[in-house]
Amino acid sequence: NDKLTRGQFLVMLMRAYGIKPDENTKDNFSDAGNTYYTGYLAAAKRLGISAGIGNNMFGPEKQITRQEMFTLLYSALGAIRQLPSDMANPVRTLTDFTDAGQIDSWAKEAMTLLVETGIVKGNAGKLMPLDTSTRAEMAQVLYNLMTRQ
């Protein structure tokens, strides 16, 4: 139940899908540092998975919100052409959740797809897009994606 940082999430996500870190990290976010996530941030930037949080910053040590997590997940799946596409019969829609109005405009597309395909189920009728995410929540989302038939 530990809170998850943006850097931790990106590394776990990219490792889960076999996206390798870049060895050449010259074109990277200015706050990428020289740590376990440096090459992953460079790869995420190069692949268009993330443009960061502004001013060429990624915020790797910042706790990640649920909508940030879902947006990065959506972008990564798009980059490797593995977005779920079974939206003909949505499992649920954003309007099923009482806090859907809290979702920022930049996260709506990602959250819509992940809700409608059943990857994101919410809790007690809420998506909690502005709450910080835990490792357990991230693990559940990855499990839901990787065990799809």
C-alpha atoms as one frame of an Amber mdcrd trajectory, in Angstrom:
protein
   0.000   0.000   0.000   2.997   2.314  -0.323   2.404   5.358  -2.468   3.854
   5.112  -5.945   6.116   7.711  -7.557   6.010   8.661 -11.205   9.494   7.202
 -11.747   8.645   3.910 -10.052   5.457   3.574 -12.072   7.169   4.228 -15.372
   9.910   1.682 -14.682   7.440  -1.027 -13.612   5.177  -0.347 -16.569   7.976
  -0.415 -19.118   9.541  -3.541 -17.621   6.156  -5.304 -17.633   5.840  -4.682
 -21.367   9.487  -5.299 -22.277  10.235  -1.679 -23.197  13.967  -1.300 -22.733
  15.627   1.750 -21.204  17.651   3.960 -23.540  21.405   3.705 -23.164  21.888
   7.155 -24.669  20.179   9.472 -22.215  21.358  12.831 -23.584  17.867  13.805
 -24.786  16.092  13.304 -21.498  14.025  15.199 -18.965  16.105  17.714 -17.040
  15.217  16.043 -13.720  16.027  12.490 -14.895  19.233  12.412 -12.854  21.506
   9.398 -12.925  19.533   6.619 -11.260  17.621   3.414 -11.974  14.903   5.254
 -13.907  17.111   7.554 -16.043  17.170   5.321 -19.140  13.468   4.559 -18.813
  12.617   8.263 -18.733  14.696   8.814 -21.870  12.890   5.952 -23.619   9.490
   7.265 -22.497  10.327  10.696 -23.875  11.651   9.297 -27.174   8.634   7.012
 -27.671   6.144   9.771 -26.849   4.874   7.968 -23.762   5.314  11.161 -21.757
   6.007  14.791 -22.491   6.497  15.339 -18.770   4.879  17.856 -16.457   6.194
  20.981 -18.194   9.526  22.772 -18.613  11.188  19.490 -19.706  10.545  18.014
 -16.253   9.068  14.575 -15.502   8.769  14.733 -11.713  10.052  11.175 -11.118
  10.022  11.476  -7.318   6.552  13.031  -7.201   3.718  10.735  -6.096   1.600
   9.746  -9.088  -2.122  10.427  -9.254  -4.480   7.831 -10.605  -5.256   9.908
 -13.693  -1.527  10.376 -14.356  -1.023   6.625 -13.986  -3.844   5.820 -16.403
  -2.665   8.403 -18.927   0.914   7.096 -18.911  -0.403   3.546 -19.197  -2.595
   4.543 -22.151   0.333   6.278 -23.870   2.673   3.323 -23.330   0.124   0.837
 -24.668  -0.430   3.085 -27.673   3.314   3.311 -28.315   3.630  -0.492 -28.410
   0.303  -0.952 -30.226  -1.376  -2.896 -27.426  -4.288  -0.648 -26.508  -7.392
  -2.684 -25.658  -9.912  -2.263 -28.460 -13.009  -4.066 -27.262 -15.148  -0.966
 -26.725 -18.172  -2.040 -28.790 -19.949  -3.141 -25.613 -18.548  -0.980 -22.816
 -18.335  -2.632 -19.424 -18.997   0.769 -17.818 -18.773   4.408 -18.838 -17.325
   7.422 -17.063 -20.837   8.608 -16.233 -21.218   5.535 -13.990 -18.798   7.148
 -11.536 -19.810   9.975  -9.227 -16.425  11.712  -9.444 -15.956  11.570 -13.231
 -16.216  15.372 -13.332 -12.880  15.586 -11.473 -10.984  14.050 -14.400  -8.780
  16.628 -16.123  -9.364  17.087 -19.850  -5.903  15.703 -20.715  -6.779  12.403
 -18.971 -10.340  11.856 -20.282  -9.444   9.852 -23.399  -7.224   7.463 -21.462
  -9.653   7.017 -18.606 -12.590   6.538 -20.954 -10.872   3.700 -22.803  -9.602
   2.003 -19.660 -13.012   2.193 -17.961 -15.000   1.090 -21.004 -12.746  -1.916
 -21.591 -12.962  -2.968 -17.938  -9.300  -2.404 -17.109 -10.196   0.240 -14.532
 -13.119  -0.693 -12.328 -13.061   2.019  -9.677 -14.099   1.562  -6.069 -17.529
   2.182  -4.538 -18.704   4.094  -7.601 -15.627   6.339  -7.727 -12.516   6.566
  -9.896 -10.605   8.884  -7.545  -8.619  10.476 -10.403  -6.870  13.038  -8.185
  -5.865  10.589  -5.457  -2.316   9.307  -5.374  -1.918   5.738  -6.473  -0.522
   2.844  -4.492   1.680   0.022  -5.692  -1.215  -2.381  -5.090  -3.530  -0.364
  -7.368  -0.887  -0.291 -10.078  -0.318  -4.032  -9.750  -4.069  -4.666 -10.072
  -4.325  -2.580 -13.247  -1.360  -4.387 -14.819  -2.840  -7.726 -13.764  -6.174
  -6.802 -15.362  -4.400  -5.941 -18.608  -2.074  -8.920 -18.733  -4.703 -11.539
 -17.942  -7.216 -10.438 -20.559  -8.456 -13.208 -22.826
